[in-house]
Amino acid sequence: MKKRLIALLLAVCTLAAVTAGTAPCAAAVETAPTDTVVGYLTPYVLQAGDTMIGVCDGLGINFYQNADYIARINNISSYYYMLPGKTLWLPVSSVASGTAHYTLLSHTLVFGETLYGLCGSYGIDFYASYQLMAALNKNLNYLIAGQTVLLPVYVSGSATTPGATPAPGATVAPSATPGAGATVAPTVAPTAAPGAGGTTPAGDTVSYYLKKHVLQAGETVMGICADLGLNFYQVSDQIMRINNIASYNYLVAGRTLWIPVTSCPTSGDYYKVMAHTVRAGDAVYNLCLTYGIDFTANSVFIQRLNNRNNLATFYVGQTLYLPVYVKGTTVTATPTPGGATATPAPPPTAAPTLAPGTTATPTPTPGPTQEPGATPGPTPAGDTVSYYLKKHVLQAGETISGICADLGLDFYKVSDQIMKINNIASYNYLVAGTTLWIPVTSCPTSGDYYKVAAHTIAAGDTVYNLCQTYGIDYNTNAAFIQRLNNRNDLTTFYVGQTLYLPVYVKG
């Protein structure tokens, strides 16, 4: 009976295939339909005094209907904290000829297509544009045949021919050769930055400044803001984020603060915070090289300036803020503000005595420990050297396990400690040129290193006072000391506990 049923089914399938004029079991191949222009994204550089409602009204955009959409594609968490110089991409139905913009194409996926392949067809940089595409389409994780996706095709103003921009509803066929819609932004020649070792890319502007202020006994941040003509309630969150402050209640006299102001300070050290519009091919690391900023020393500070933890996800057209340090009237090495640490700068410039892994605060007094050649502070009786941190600049092709093997270390025993001390989230994202501090038991015979002193807490001890005893700048090195001691709070040591302090030694 079963054999008869199987034979009957085979006969029916064969007859159906012959009737349709196709061979049995052959799949039909779909062809990609032409794509449709559904709109544009036009850039707008935010000016002082602008409001989103006013900007949208000026461009004929209904803000209330598009508020969530605009926030999503521009990665805006709150419209209350946007700064002048930020470039916004706004949805419009038409654009003027010869202006830079994105053309938004609606494409219906067919079987076998990939987003990566479609980007290649249009000359879109898949990696640079991924975050924007994710914002336009909400979810790129589950793409299926028949689904419609929006593709952003960047058109540079210089490459646009009058009349070449298609109108909404027009159809555009994918081309293997990128044309005027390629995502490669126009190449610009950088101009020299006064006094800096780097250069300033054309088009970059100063968004605001960070003025240095050393906190005095009895001062409050609210009073400092009032003296500078600032509204404390408008800038409070920004000051806390930039200076890595968890609470204003625990600030101590001598702490260096960096206060955001709109006018260039006329005296003292300050930062120029540059606004850079990200282009195809840009990377934060390379832009830091262009500006002469130490990426490794300042990466955490740059994260705080841009209010994001990941510096690898900027997309074309977004605004990146970069800190350019100015010493009086001269741009110097780029130390970073309070609550963080950085790597000692190499000669011939005197190193600002930076701690590893994050950022540093410029200060006229000896930095995290001693400046190169400075005399170390006195060592309290009974304190001992627990271990040393040896400086190693990562070379292309090197691995941490290989470095540990060369130093006679068991990688699996010290891996977590290396990640913690150097503030490394993953070994997969380290780049050549990164300065690492490797824990070793023997005193290095050459190069810069740290002595990690072990101090047994006695009654009356505070971390701040012990840092002063050792000649360590507490404000600059607080985050580094936290990592050495594997704790976030440096105020809760009790008598008998061991505190580890970093003493920097120059060669």
N, C-alpha and C positions, 0 to 999 in steps of 0.2 A: 504493500500500500504506500509506504514512504517513497519507494523508488518511483512509483507512478506520479505522485504529487511533485517530486523534484523535476521529473522529466517534463511535466505539464508547465511548471513555472519557467523553465528554461525556454520552452517553445514560445510562451507568451512574450518574454523579454526580447527574444530574437526578432519576433514579428514586429514588436513595437519599434525596435531600433531600425529595422529595414523600412518601415512605414515613414519614420521621421527623416530618413535619408542620412542617418549618422551611424557610425560604427558603435557597437555595444561598448559600454564602460568608458567612452571618451568624454572628458569634461570640456564644456564650452569655455573659451577664453574671453573675458570681458576686456573691453578697451576703455581707457580713461576718458571720461567726458571732458570738454573744455571747461575751464574755471571761470568764475564770475567775480568781478570787482564789487565788493559790498560796502566799501567805505575807505576812509583814510585815517591815519594818525598824524597829527601835525605837532611840531614841537613848540613849547612856550617856556621861556626862561622867567621864573618867578621874580618879581621886583618887590622891593620894600613897600609895604602898604597894600599889596594885592590881596584879594580874597578869592577863593575858588568860585564863589557865586559870580563875582564881578568879571573874572577871567572868562568863565563860561558864557555869561551874557554877551561879552564882547565878541565871542566867536559864534554866537547863535546856538549854543549848546544848552539844553535843559539840564541844569545841574542836578535837580532832584531825581530825574529819571536815570541819570548816568553816574551818580555819585559812587555807587559801589563798583561799577565797571572801571571808572577812572582810578579809584583807589587800588583796585586789583592789578591793573596793568602797570601802575607806577610804584607798586609796593609801598603804599601809604598806609600806615597804621592809624594815624590821626591827622586830620586836616589842621589841627591846632599847632602842630610842631614842625611845619615846613619853613625852610629858611630861604632868604633871597639867594638867587644863583642856581636853585634847583631847576633842572629841566624836566618839564612834564610833557607827556604825550597824550594829546586830547583827541577824541573821536569827532571827525567832521565828515560832511558829505561831499566836500570838494576842496581842492587845494589850488593855490596860485601856481602858474607855470614857473619853473626855475627854482622852486623852493624844496628843501629837504623834507622828506616825509616817508611814512610807510604806506604802501598800498596793501589793503587787506583783501586777499583772494579767498573765495569760498571754493573748496575742493571736495568732491565726493569720492571717498576711498573705494577702490576696486580690489578684488582679491589679489593678494601677493604684494601690494604696495606697502612701503614703510615710510614713516615720517622722515627718516634720515635720507632715503632716496629722493623723496619729493623736494627736500631742501636742496639737495644736489642739483636737481633739475632747474631750480630757480636761482641758483647761486647764493642761497641763504646759508650762512654759517650756522650749522645745526647747534653747536655747543654754545656759541655766543647768544643765540636767539632762543634757546630752549625755555628759559624762564618766561620770556614774553609770550611764546606760543602756549605755554602752560596756563598763563593768566588769561589769554584770549579764549582758550578752549576748556578751561577749568580742570580737565582731567585728560592726561595723555597716556595713562597707564593701560586703558582698555579700548584700543582702537579696533573696529571691525569693519568689514566691507559694507558699503552703503552709508557709513557715517560721514557727516560733513565736518571738515576741519577748516579753521581759518589760518592762512599762511601770511606772515608779515614780510613783504618784499620792500627792502629799504631802497629809496631813491635819493641819491645825493643831489643837492641843489645844482652843483657844477656839472653833473652828468645829465641833468634833465633838459631835454629839448622842448621849447615851447610847443604846447599842443600834444606832447607825447604821453601825458598822464591820462590813462583811460578813465572814462566816466563810470559811475556806479551802474551796474547792470551790463557793462560791456564784457565780452568774453576774452579770455587770455589763455592761450595754449602753452603748456610747459615747454621750455626750451633747454636743451643741454648746455647751451652757451649763455652764461649770464649776460644780460644786456644792461640797460639803464637801471633795471630793478635789482641789480646785484647788491648784496649786503655789505660789500666792502666800502667803508666810508672813505671820503676823500683824504688823501695823505697830506699832512700839513708839516711845514718845516718849523721846528721849535725855535723859540727865541730865547736869548740868554736871560737867566734870572739874576738880578743884581746881587753880587756878593755870594752867590750860591755855587756849589760845585756842579750842580745839575743845570737843566734848562727847563723853561716853561713852555709846554705845548701851546701853539696858537689857539686862541679861543678860550683858554682857561682864564677865569676871573677870581678875584678875592671875594669870597662870600661874607666872611667876617673875620674878626681877630680874637685871639685869646690873650688877655692881659695877665701878667704874673702878679700875684699878690701873696705875700707871706703873712699868715694869720698871726695877729698879736693878741696878747692876753686881754680878755674882755670884749674882743670883737665878735660880731655875729655876721653871718653871711648876708642876712637881710640888711644890716647896716652898711656893709661893703657895697651891696647893690645900690642902696640909696645914694651913697657918695658918688657912684659912677653914673647916676641918673637912670638906673635900670629898674624895671618892675620885677621885684623878687619873685612874685607868683608866676610870672610868665617865663622866667628863665631858671627857676629852681630845679626842675627835672633835668634840664640840659646840663646845669652845673654839676649835679650829682652824678650823671652818667659820664661826663667828660673826665671828672676827677675821681671816678670810681669810689664814690661816697655812698655808704649804705644808710647812714643816719647822720644828720648834722649834730646830734647830741654827743658824738664821740670825737669831734675834732679837737686837736690840741694846738696850743701855741707853737709856732714854728712850722706848721704845715703849709706847704706851698699849694696854692689854689690857682687855677686858670679860669678866668672869668670871660665869657663871650661878650664882646663889645663891637659896635659897628664902625667906630672910628679908629684909625691907626694910632696906637699909643705913641706918645712923643718921647718917652724915656723908658728905660728898662728893657728886659727881655720880653719877647712876645712871640706868638705864632700867627702867621698868615694862613688861614684855612682856605685852600684853593678849591674851587668847584670845577670839576672836569667832567665833560660829557663823554661817556664811554662810547668808543668806536669799535667796529669789528676788528678783532685781533688784539685789543687791549687786554692787559693783565695787570692787576694791582702791583705785583712784584716788579714788572717792567716800568710801570709809571713811577714807582718809588725810585728806581734807578735813574730815570730821567730827571727827577727832581733832586736827586742826591740824598734821598731819605733811606735810612737803614730799615729795610722791610722787617727783618727779624726782630729788631729792637722795638719797632713801632707798630707791629701788626695788631696788638690788642688795643692800642690807642686809636688806630684807624677804624677798628670795629666799633669802638664807642662813638667816634665822631659820626659814623654812618648808621649807628643804631642797628647793627646786624652782626651775627656771630660768624657768618660765612662770607669770606671775601672772594669766593670763587664763583658766585652766582650773579654777578652783575651782567646785565644784557645791554645791547646797543641802545643808546639814547638815555640810559639812566645817568644820574648825577653821582659822582664819587667825590668825597671830600678828603683832601690830603693836607697834612699839617707841615708847613714849612717854618722851621724855627729861625728866629732872627735875634741875634745877640747885639743889642743896641741898634746899630745901623748895619751890622754885618751878619749875613746868614751863616750859621755855623752848623756843626753836627746836630742832628735832630733828636735831642732827648725828648722825653714825653712826660705828660703831667702825672701828678701825684697818685699814689696808691699802686704803682707798678714799677717794673724794673727793666733793665736792658743790658745788652752785651757791651763790655768795654770797647771804646772806639780804638782803632789801630793807630800807630804813629804814621805820619809825623805829627798829627794833631794830638794834643794831650787828651787822653781818654777821659770822658766824664765819669769814669768809674761806675759802670752800669752793671746791673745784675742780670742774670740770664733769662731768656725766654719770653719777656714781654716788652715793657716800655720803661722809660725813665723820665725823671723830672730834672730839668736843668737847674743847677744851684751853684752859687759861687763858693760854697763850702765843699769839703771833700765829699764825693758821691758815695755810692752804696757802701763802700769801705774806705779805701784810700785812693787818691789819684795816683797815677804812676809816679813813683819817686817820693810820694809823701811819706811822712813818718807815721807808722801805725800808732793808734792810741794804746794806753796801758792795758795789759791783760790782767783781769782780776785774779787774785790768788786762788789756786785750786782749779782754774779752768784749763782744759786740755784740748789738743787738736783731735777731733774724732775721725776725720778723714779729709781728703782734698778733692777739689773739683778741677780737673784738667781741661783746658780749652782745646777744642778740636773744630776746625772749619771743614764742613762736609764737602767732599769732592765728588765730581760726577762719577757714578758707578759704585760708590761706596755704600755699604749697608751698616746699620748699627751693630748687627751681630758680628760683622767682619772687624769693625773698630774695636769691639770688646775683645775679640779673639787676639788682635794685635797687642792689646794691653794686658792680656792674661786674665781677663774677666769672664765669668760665667754669665752669658747674655741673659739666660732665663732667671737668674737670681737678681740681676740689677736692672732689668728692663723696666719694671714699674717705677723704680726710683728715678731712672733717666727721664721717663715720660713726665713724671711729676715735677722734677727740678726744672726741666726745660719747657714746661707748659705745652707738651705735645699731646694732641688728641689722637693722632694716628701717625705711624711711621710711613704710611703710604703717600703722605703729602709733603714730605720734606724735600727741599730743593737744594741743589748745589750752592754753596756759599753760606748756608745756615750755620751759625755758630752754636755748637753744642758744648755742654759742660758735663764731663764724664766723671763719676765718683771713683776715686782710686785710693788705695791705702798708703802708698808711698808718695813722698813729696816730689812733684815734678822737678826735673833738673833744668828745664828750659821752658820758655814761653810763660804767658800769663796763667795764673791759677787762683783758686780760693782756698784758704784754710777754713774749714768748718769747725769753729770752736764750740766745745760742749761746756755749758755753764749750768751748775746746779742752783736752782732758784733759792734765794735766802729771803728772810722777812724784809719787806720794804723794797725789794727789787721790782722794777718795771722794765718791759722790753725797750721802751723809749729811752730810759736812763742808761741801760746797758749798751744800747747802740751808741749813745753819746760817749760812753767810756771807751768803746772800741774805735771811735771815729767813724762810725757807720751812719749814713743819712737815713734816719728811720722812714721818712716820708717816701723816699725813692725806693727803699728796699722792703717795705712792709709786705707786699705780695710775695716777694722772693722768700722772705723769712717764714711766711705762712706755709709755702710749699716745702721748705726744708723741714719744718716741724709737723707737716701733714695736718694742719688745722687752719680754720678760717678766722678764729678769734684769738688775738694775741693778748687779750686782757684777762684770761682765765687761768693762767699758770698759777700753781700753788707751790708752797715751800716743799723742796725736795725733788720737784720735777726737773727734767733736763731740757734746757733751751739750746737750740743750735743757731749759731750766728755766723754769717759769711764775712770773712776778712779777705779783701782783695789784695793780691800781690802781683805787681807788675814785673814779670821776668825775674 
